[in-house]
Amino acid sequence: MPEEPSVKKVAVFEGEARIGSIVSGMQEIRLKPEDFSSPIALQMAISRIYEAVIKAFEQGMQRKYVAEVRFTDSLGNPVVFAIDLGEATPPFSKDKVKARITVELYEEEED
């Protein structure tokens, strides 16, 4: 029986990326909208941040480079995500660069 060709859909978006550095371990620090819902929630968030900073200092400070990528999806929604670029200085002359985002949709083959 011949195999059916795999069906896939590809979408390409254009956006931009901001290149920067973070201290390793700090990526665990996140503020969520509910952290600002009350003074107690904010205090708990600050405590979480404090613990993450102390842990990062204890483990040693290592710098990592990241790209914050921004683009607008097909429905007009802003999309933001990060890419870990590693510990070496990225080969870009500017801290803002263009980004091309390729999304490929496909079904996994069943065994």
Beta strands, then each sheet from edge to edge (+ up, - down):
strand 1: 8-23
strand 2: 63-72
strand 3: 78-86
strand 4: 96-106
sheet 1: 3+ 2- 1+ 4-
end
